[in-house]
Each structure stands twice: as structure tokens, then as C-alpha cells.
Amino acid sequence: MALILNLETATEVCSVALSQNGELLSVKESASGYTHSENITVFIDEVIKEAGVSLNDLDAVAVSKGPGSYTGLRIGVSTAKGLCFALEKPLLAVNTLLSLANNFLTLNADAFGQHRDMHRLDLKPQTSNLLCPMLDARRMEVYCAVYDSELNEVESTAAIIIEENSFEKILKSNPVYFFGNGAMKCKPVIKHSNAIFVDDVYTSATSMISLSEKLFAEKKFEDTAYFEPFYLKDFVAGKAKEN
């Protein structure tokens, strides 16, 4: 059981959540675009003050490690590592897609037999449901993975270009729920009857809580000095536009 600061900056959402023993104490977040560098330290200060604790009281800092936005990931990981070095606390790293899938299950608890806070959608209550969180990687490429309803990995994290026959094999036998900021652009392409696209599922530090608590309990700490974000793809700088 631990007091953990959770940082999520892998997408357009900047989110900071403080948890204790796997329960949310305080959260601050904004989805107003990539303003992470301006918001993250302010949000950290606010959740700490709201909970009535100090940074020194933390047992660990958890960060959403990617895949996702290069800049967003760098900001989140740099902040997390700075805190861990300064406070001499361990670093935890949560896969962003796994956290997004966890958020989907939280939002749709009844349909998947989960005892969680709910925001209900009309989903098929089948044990064969698969979850495919997707993050936008520009054009028709997405970062994605596939999990079952217990968050066991069915297909590992990958960067793929979406085509008409994408996920054809698993769609033959399973309803697959696609969600995240990369999913909607895939809807006109993937037209299988088992493909269900769900809006309004976003990354949030709150969905990291149960995952970071589990990592802490299992002592799965990162090497703070050498840890790097899970970029998945090499960074390619764009050419500056001429005036």
C-alpha cells in the first residue's frame, strides 16, 4: 500500500492524480491541447496541497511511459525522474495503452462485470470481448494493442497502418471495442460487424492508479537514471516551413 503520484502526459491530456492504497485522493487534468509544460508542475502542487500531504510523503512516482506524443512523453518522464531523484523515491512506469484500456473498463463497468465507478454504454456483455486502445500516430497509423476484458495482453503494443483488413483475424470470432484518440479515423476503414467504436475514452492519470499500485506492490521499479519513454518509433523531426 502506497502514496503514489501518477503523471499522464502521453496525449493531448495533461493529468496528475494522487492515490493512496489504490484509491484516488486528488486529480487535476486538462484536455485543452499540448500545454503540459505549463500545467504539470502546477497540477502536482495542487493535488499535493488538496490532499494535505507533502512531496516527501510520497512512496513513489508513476508515469505513463508511452507510446504517445514524443514531446508529451518527454515532459512527463523528465518531471517524474526529476521528482524521483530529488525525493529519493522509486519510479514506476505504466504502459499508456494498458492504462487507456483500464479507463475503458472503468467507464463501462457493468457491461464487463467489473466493480468500478461507471459511465454506462450499450455494450455486449460477452466474455469474448476484446479491447483495442488506439493512439493517433498521424495519417492512418496508430499505436495500439489488444487486451481481453481482464487486461491480459492478446496482441502486444505496435505501430500499425490501418487498412480494411486490419484485425481481420480476431474480428472473425470476437467483438472488438476500438477507442482512444486514434480510433475514430479508423471507423470508416474497419467495417466488420464485430468492430465497435466508442467515443470519449481518453487517457487519464486516474486510470493509472490500480496499475501503479500493483507495480509498487510487486516492487517493479524502473532504473531512474536510465529509464526512457516507450516511443515505439524513432523520432523524425519535421522540416521547418519557410516564411
C-alpha positions as CSV (number, residue, x, y, z in Angstrom):
1,M,0.0,0.0,0.0
2,A,1.4,3.3,-1.0
3,L,1.0,7.0,-1.6
4,I,1.7,7.4,-5.3
5,L,1.8,10.5,-7.6
6,N,0.6,9.5,-11.1
7,L,1.5,11.5,-14.2
8,E,-0.2,11.2,-17.6
9,T,1.2,13.3,-20.5
10,A,1.3,10.9,-23.4
11,T,-1.5,12.5,-25.3
12,E,-3.3,15.9,-25.5
13,V,-4.5,15.3,-22.0
14,C,-2.3,16.5,-19.1
15,S,-3.4,14.7,-16.0
16,V,-2.0,14.3,-12.5
17,A,-3.6,12.1,-9.8
18,L,-2.6,11.4,-6.3
19,S,-3.6,8.0,-4.9
20,Q,-3.2,6.2,-1.6
21,N,-3.6,2.4,-1.2
22,G,-5.1,2.3,-4.7
23,E,-7.7,5.0,-4.0
24,L,-7.9,8.4,-5.6
25,L,-7.2,11.3,-3.3
26,S,-7.0,14.2,-5.8
27,V,-6.8,14.8,-9.5
28,K,-6.2,17.7,-11.8
29,E,-6.3,17.5,-15.6
30,S,-6.7,19.5,-18.7
31,A,-7.5,18.4,-22.3
32,S,-7.0,21.8,-23.8
33,G,-4.1,20.8,-26.0
34,Y,-0.4,20.2,-25.6
35,T,0.1,22.6,-22.7
36,H,1.8,20.1,-20.5
37,S,5.0,22.1,-19.8
38,E,2.8,24.9,-18.4
39,N,0.4,22.7,-16.4
40,I,2.2,19.7,-15.0
41,T,4.1,21.3,-12.1
42,V,1.0,23.4,-11.2
43,F,-1.2,20.3,-11.2
44,I,1.3,18.4,-9.0
45,D,1.4,21.3,-6.5
46,E,-2.4,21.5,-6.5
47,V,-3.1,17.7,-5.9
48,I,-0.5,17.6,-3.1
49,K,-2.0,20.6,-1.3
50,E,-5.6,19.4,-1.8
51,A,-4.7,16.1,-0.2
52,G,-2.9,17.8,2.7
53,V,0.4,15.9,2.2
54,S,3.9,16.9,1.1
55,L,6.0,15.6,-1.7
56,N,8.3,14.0,0.9
57,D,5.4,11.8,2.0
58,L,5.3,10.1,-1.4
59,D,6.2,6.4,-1.7
60,A,6.7,6.5,-5.4
61,V,6.1,8.5,-8.6
62,A,4.4,6.7,-11.6
63,V,4.5,8.0,-15.1
64,S,2.6,7.0,-18.3
65,K,5.6,5.7,-20.3
66,G,4.1,5.6,-23.8
67,P,3.6,5.1,-26.6
68,G,2.3,8.5,-27.4
69,S,3.4,12.1,-28.2
70,Y,7.1,12.4,-28.2
71,T,7.0,15.9,-26.6
72,G,4.3,14.9,-24.1
73,L,6.2,11.7,-23.0
74,R,9.5,13.7,-22.6
75,I,7.8,16.2,-20.4
76,G,6.1,13.6,-18.2
77,V,9.1,11.3,-17.9
78,S,11.5,14.2,-17.2
79,T,9.2,15.5,-14.5
80,A,8.8,12.1,-12.9
81,K,12.6,11.4,-13.0
82,G,13.4,14.8,-11.5
83,L,11.0,14.2,-8.6
84,C,12.4,10.7,-8.0
85,F,16.0,12.0,-7.9
86,A,15.2,15.0,-5.7
87,L,13.0,13.0,-3.3
88,E,14.9,9.7,-3.5
89,K,11.7,7.9,-4.4
90,P,11.3,4.9,-6.8
91,L,10.0,5.4,-10.3
92,L,7.0,3.3,-11.7
93,A,6.2,3.2,-15.4
94,V,2.7,2.3,-16.8
95,N,2.0,1.4,-20.4
96,T,-0.2,4.1,-21.8
97,L,-2.4,1.7,-23.9
98,L,-2.9,-0.5,-20.9
99,S,-3.9,2.5,-18.8
100,L,-6.3,3.6,-21.6
101,A,-7.9,0.1,-21.7
102,N,-8.2,0.2,-17.9
103,N,-10.1,3.5,-18.3
104,F,-12.4,2.0,-20.8
105,L,-13.3,-0.8,-18.3
106,T,-13.9,1.7,-15.6
107,L,-16.3,3.7,-17.8
108,N,-18.1,0.5,-18.8
109,A,-18.0,-1.4,-15.6
110,D,-21.5,-3.1,-15.8
111,A,-21.0,-4.5,-19.3
112,F,-17.7,-6.1,-18.4
113,G,-18.6,-7.4,-14.9
114,Q,-16.2,-5.0,-13.2
115,H,-17.0,-3.5,-9.8
116,R,-15.9,0.0,-10.7
117,D,-17.3,3.5,-11.0
118,M,-19.4,3.6,-14.1
119,H,-20.4,5.6,-17.1
120,R,-22.6,3.1,-19.0
121,L,-22.7,2.4,-22.7
122,D,-24.8,-0.2,-24.5
123,L,-22.1,-2.8,-24.9
124,K,-22.3,-6.5,-25.5
125,P,-22.0,-8.4,-22.1
126,Q,-19.8,-11.2,-23.6
127,T,-16.7,-12.8,-22.1
128,S,-15.1,-12.9,-25.5
129,N,-15.0,-9.1,-25.8
130,L,-11.6,-7.7,-26.8
131,L,-10.3,-4.2,-26.2
132,C,-8.2,-2.2,-28.7
133,P,-7.0,1.1,-27.3
134,M,-5.6,3.3,-30.1
135,L,-3.5,6.4,-30.0
136,D,-3.1,8.7,-33.1
137,A,0.3,8.4,-34.8
138,R,-0.7,10.7,-37.7
139,R,-2.1,9.8,-41.1
140,M,-3.6,6.3,-41.0
141,E,-1.1,5.0,-38.5
142,V,-2.0,4.3,-34.9
143,Y,-0.3,2.9,-31.8
144,C,-2.4,0.1,-30.5
145,A,-2.6,-3.1,-28.5
146,V,-5.3,-5.7,-27.8
147,Y,-6.4,-6.9,-24.4
148,D,-9.1,-9.1,-23.1
149,S,-11.6,-7.9,-20.5
150,E,-9.2,-8.8,-17.7
151,L,-6.5,-6.7,-19.2
152,N,-4.4,-9.7,-20.3
153,E,-2.4,-8.9,-23.4
154,V,-3.7,-10.6,-26.6
155,E,-1.7,-8.6,-29.1
156,S,1.3,-6.6,-28.0
157,T,1.8,-2.8,-28.4
158,A,2.6,-1.9,-32.0
159,A,2.5,0.9,-34.6
160,I,0.3,-0.2,-37.5
161,I,-1.1,1.4,-40.6
162,I,-4.9,0.8,-40.7
163,E,-6.3,-0.9,-43.7
164,E,-9.6,-2.6,-44.5
165,N,-8.4,-6.0,-43.3
166,S,-6.7,-4.8,-40.1
167,F,-7.6,-7.0,-37.2
168,E,-9.4,-9.4,-39.5
169,K,-8.3,-12.5,-37.7
170,I,-9.6,-11.5,-34.2
171,L,-12.7,-9.8,-35.6
172,K,-13.9,-13.1,-37.1
173,S,-14.5,-14.6,-33.6
174,N,-14.7,-11.7,-31.2
175,P,-16.4,-8.3,-30.7
176,V,-13.6,-5.8,-30.6
177,Y,-14.0,-2.4,-29.0
178,F,-11.9,0.4,-30.5
179,F,-11.4,3.6,-28.6
180,G,-8.9,6.3,-27.9
181,N,-7.8,9.4,-29.9
182,G,-6.7,7.3,-32.8
183,A,-9.9,5.2,-33.1
184,M,-12.3,7.5,-34.9
185,K,-10.2,7.9,-38.0
186,C,-10.3,4.1,-38.4
187,K,-14.0,3.8,-38.2
188,P,-14.6,4.4,-42.0
189,V,-12.0,1.8,-42.9
190,I,-12.7,-1.1,-40.5
191,K,-16.3,-2.0,-41.3
192,H,-16.5,-5.5,-39.8
193,S,-19.8,-6.2,-37.9
194,N,-17.7,-7.2,-34.8
195,A,-15.9,-3.8,-34.8
196,I,-17.5,-1.4,-32.2
197,F,-16.1,2.1,-32.0
198,V,-16.6,4.0,-28.7
199,D,-16.2,7.8,-28.4
200,D,-15.0,9.8,-25.4
201,V,-12.4,7.4,-23.9
202,Y,-9.3,9.4,-23.0
203,T,-6.1,9.0,-21.2
204,S,-6.2,9.9,-17.5
205,A,-3.9,9.6,-14.5
206,T,-6.8,8.2,-12.6
207,S,-6.7,5.0,-14.8
208,M,-3.1,4.5,-13.8
209,I,-3.9,4.2,-10.1
210,S,-4.7,0.4,-9.9
211,L,-1.8,-0.4,-12.3
212,S,0.8,1.7,-10.4
213,E,-0.3,0.3,-7.1
214,K,0.2,-3.2,-8.4
215,L,3.6,-2.3,-9.8
216,F,4.6,-0.9,-6.4
217,A,3.3,-4.0,-4.5
218,E,5.4,-6.2,-6.8
219,K,8.4,-3.8,-6.5
220,K,8.7,-3.4,-10.2
221,F,10.7,-0.2,-10.1
222,E,12.5,1.4,-13.0
223,D,16.1,2.4,-13.1
224,T,15.6,6.1,-12.8
225,A,18.9,7.1,-14.3
226,Y,18.5,5.1,-17.5
227,F,14.7,5.0,-18.0
228,E,13.5,6.3,-21.3
229,P,9.9,6.7,-22.6
230,F,8.5,4.0,-24.8
231,Y,8.4,5.9,-28.0
232,L,7.8,2.8,-30.2
233,K,9.0,4.7,-33.3
234,D,12.2,6.7,-33.9
235,F,11.6,10.5,-33.7
236,V,11.8,12.2,-37.1
237,A,12.0,16.0,-37.0
238,G,9.9,17.9,-39.5
239,K,11.4,20.4,-41.8
240,A,10.8,24.0,-40.8
241,K,8.4,25.8,-43.0
242,E,9.9,28.8,-44.9
243,N,8.2,32.2,-44.4
